[in-house]
Amino acid sequence: MNVYFVSLGCDKNLVDSEHMLADISTEYTIVDSPEEAEIAIVNTCAFIKDAKEESVNTILELAGYKEGKLKYLVVTGCLAQRYYEELQELIPEIDVLLGISAVPNILEDLKKATGKKKRSDVLLDVPDINKEQKASGRRFINPPFHYSYLKIAEGCDKKCTYCAIPSIRGKYRSVPMEELVKETEYLAENYVSEIILVAQETTVYGMDIYGKKSLCELVEKISRIEGIRWIRLMYCYPEEIDDDLISLIKNNPKVCHYLDMPIQHSSDRILKMMGRRTTGKDISKLIKKLRKEIPDIALRTSLIAGFPTEEDEDFENLAEFVKKAHFNRLGVFTYSKEENTPASKFKPQVKSAVKKKRQKELMKIQREISLKNNSKLKGKTFEAVIDGYDSNEDVYTARLYFDAPDIDGCVFIKSDEKFMSGTYVNVKITDYSEYDLIGEIKK
């Protein structure tokens, strides 16, 4: 049978999808169009309202293909885990519902579903969300092929008051180090040169299975793998960033001088209500320390605008913090009220219009900072990796060490030379905009 697969949501979800596709492709044919498929699979997201709506709309769209060739509709991931009872009732076209811990069961469950002579009930596989984590060592690598995400843990123990992840994905479980090294070796053998470490939180990797923070040890082992050129760290909680991690970033030549550090806010009152384990002062001290130890480090963060009870004073504190911190990259989300989270019961909830206004104000501040930061890069030369070619604009798109795929900026390069994606080149920055750069090949 032909299988059409849609992966929604975060990079961690993408890793799950690639593990499932690696198993599925051993016995099924993966196709690019739902019109060609007898089986459609959606790996869903349910983190915030917009993600849930996208997941439901995708499921409904694929259900429409059941009027044609499509025989089986499979839903997996966060939405399936969180709302499996509701989905059975609301979307009867669904044939299989798999929870997040059912990823290793995908091939067996597909065989069960397609082996039935006629459909009776939904095939439901929603096992304990706290199952131990394993890495198969194989991935179905999607383009672009030169970078890949490595999910080093599942779940989270932080219990931030706004976040539903612990109830959906369970407690924090690290993937054993030897399995991650094996998986990275497989990726490197398949021409992946940039590894991006992800988890709900990467900084406490290993605490649950080794009794100590083991992220640095893991990265050191990965850095010895031939073919790996860049290693990028994402989702590092500020209170867990210690001297060992700073030293690793500073001294390991394969680790990008880049750190994704979601702080969410700077007002101590709001941070406490969020259940965060740090203060605005601590975050400021950490930023100063990082820049002192690694002067060329690029810092990325994410913020939440309009958290319940956020007053003008709290927002002004955050706006001033952003102005002083000069983050290289910054994203702002409006607070999303998630059922069964403590913050959903906090009063007063901030009005939607106020949340959006505050988000826009923060992004306006950041645009000015980003433009100023980019202006300082003009005339400088950096190593960049070619991500692709835009035939409409006749330019290559590339990234510097301080740009993560999809979420950060890029460098546009005009060149008569022909480059494959994944090629590393030296680029001189010739111009800039608020978020992107323009460069030329430096020989």
C-alpha positions, 0 to 999 in steps of 0.5 A: 500500500501507498502511505502519505505522511504529514508531520505537524508541530515542532522539531521534536515531532519531526524526529518522531515522524522520521522514526515512524517513517523509517519503520513504515518504509520497510513494508510500505511505499511513501508517496508525496500526494494524498491522491496516491495513498491508501493510507494517510497518517497525521502526526499531530501537535496540540501544544497551543490553540493554533496548533490544535486547529491546524491538526484538526483541519489537516485530519478533516482535509485528509478525511475527504480523500476517503471518497477516493482511493484512501482507505485508512486514516491514522492519527498520532502524536499529541492531539491523539494522546490528549483527545483520543476520546473526543476524536473518535466521536467527532471524526468517525473517519479516523481508523487508527489513533496512536498516542505519543508512546506508540511510535515504535508500534506504528508498523505493527498497528498498521498491519492490524488495521489493514488486516481487518476484513471490515472496520469495526471500531477505531484501533486505539493504541495509547500506552503509558506516556511514561514509557522508557525512551529508545532510539531505533538508530534509523531515520527516514531523512527528509530534505534538506538532507544536510541537517537533522534534529536529534531528540535526546529526551522526552517529556518534562518535569518543570511543570510550568503553569502555562504548559500542557506538555507534562500531561501529554508527553509525561515525565522527563526521560532521557534517551540512553547515550549510546543509542543517540551516538548510534543514531548520530552515526547513522545520520552522518553516514547519510551526509548529515553534517549539522546536528541540532539537539532538541528536547523539552529541555536539553540542559538536564539530559541524563539526570534521570538515568545517569544521576547527573547532567550529561549533556556535555558528555553526550555532545563531546561524543557526538563531536568525535563522529566523522562528518559532523561539522556543526552541533547546535543546542536548543531549549536550554533553560537558563537556570540549568546553564552552568560553567561546564556547558559554557566551557563546552560551547566556548572550547569545542570547535564543532559546537556553534556559538549559539544558544537557544535559551527560552526565558518567557519573561523578566518580571519576577512576579510573572516568572513566579506565577509561570512556575519558572525557576529563575529571576530577571536578575539571574537571567541578566547575570547569565547573559553577561557571563555568556557574552564575557566568556564567548563574545561572539555567541548568538543568543536566541530566546522566546517570550510570552506576551499577555500571561494571566494577571500581566499588568502594564508594569510587568510588560514595561519591565519585559520591554526594557529587559528586551532593549537591554539584553539585545538578543540576537534572535527573539520570538514572541508568543501570545499566551494560549489558555490551555485547559487543565493547566494552572494558569488557565484558572488564573484571574484576570486573564489578559484580553486578546487585543492586549496580548496581540498589542504587547506582542507587536510592541516587543517585536517592534523593539526586536526588529530595531535591535536586529537591524542594529546587530545586522549592521555590524556584520557588514564587511565581515566574513563568516562560514555559511552552509548552503541550504538551497537555491531559489530559482525565482530570485536566482539566489542561494539561501544559506545560514551562518552559525547564529541561524537555526533552520526555519526559525532564524534568518538567512543569507542570500547569495548570488553566485555563478558557481554551482553549489549543492545543499550542505556545502560550506562556504565563506561568505562576506556580508555585503548588505542587511535587512531587519532579519536577513543578510546579503552576501557574496562568496569569499574565495 
